[in-house]
Amino acid sequence: MRVHVVNVMRPNPGETGRTLDRIAGLARQVEARGFTGLWVTDSFGRGRATLDPIVLMSVIAAVTQKIEIGTCVLQVPVRHPIELAHRIQSLHALTGDRLKLGLGSGSTQADFDLVGEDYTQRFKTLMSSLEIMKRAWRGEKLDGGTLTPWPGTEGGPAVMLGAWRNKRWIVYAAEQCAGWIASGLYPTPAELEAGVKFYRDAGGKRAILSNVIIDLRGNAENMPLGGRASVMLTGGEAAARDKLRWIQEVGFDDVLCMAVPESLDDLARLRDAL
C-alpha cells in the first residue's frame, strides 16, 4: 500500500510573503522522505482562509520531481466546466503524468451558496460537467466553440472519482475512471469495507482512502472535524500501526494522510512498519 500526504497547512498570522516558502518546504520534505504523493483539498466558503488547489499544485510541481500531485477532491459543480478544464489542462501540461485528479460533487452547501450554485443539483451537475470536460480535453466541438488541447495533454489527466457510500458512484468510478477516492472523515469502517467490495466487483483497479488524520502527539483537535473523524491514525504508535494495517487489509491501494510537517517522521515510521 502506498502512503501519501495531504496538505493541512493553515495560515500563520503575520506571515505575509512566507506562504510560498512553507508550501514549497512541505513539498520538498514529502519527496525527500519517500512518500508517494502530496495531495490538496478544496474548500472556500466555510469560514476559514484557504488557498486554491490548482495554484497549490502548481507550486508543488515546480519544486518536486517525482511525487504524485493530486486533489482529494476538487469540487466540480461550483465551477464552470470549460474554465475548469482549461485550468486543469494547464496544470496537466506542467505536471505530466504526475497529476492525479480527484473530482467530486462537493459535500458542503456553504461553498455552493458563496458562488450561487444549487447544492441540491450537485450530482446531476457533476455528471454533465464531467462529460463536457472530457469532450473539451479531446478537442471536440462544444456549444460555444472548441478548447484546443495543449500538446501532450490530449484526452486529459487521470481522473479519479470521490464518493463516500453510494454504490452507483463507486461502480461508475470502477467503470469510467482511473480510480476511486473514499474519505476517512465520515464513512464508518463497515461502509468502507462494503465500498471496496463494490469497487473490486465492478473491476476497479485503484482504491484510495483519503483524509486519514495522523496524530501521535495529542493535537488532533486542530485537525479537520476537531479530531473526531471515522478513521484516524491516533491513540499511540501501536494503535496507529494497527489501523494502517487494517486499511491495507481492507483492500485500499493508497492511503492519503492528513499530516502537519511535524508529524512526517511519525508517518514515515508507520509506513516503514507495513
Secondary structure, DSSP 4 states (H G I P E B T S, - for coil): -EEEEE----PPTT-TTTHHHHHHHHHHHHHHTT-SEEEE----SSSS----HHHHHHHHHHH-SSSEEEES-EESTTS-HHHHHHHHHHHHHHHGGGEEEEEE--S-HHHHHHHT--GGGHHHHHHHHHHHHHHHHTT--BTTB--PPPTT-TT-SEEEEE-SS-HHHHHHHHHHSSEEEEESSSS-HHHHHHHHHHHHHTT---EEEEEEEE-SSS-GGGSGGGG--SSEE-SSHHHHHHHHHHHHHHT-SEEEEE--GGGHHHHHHHHHH-
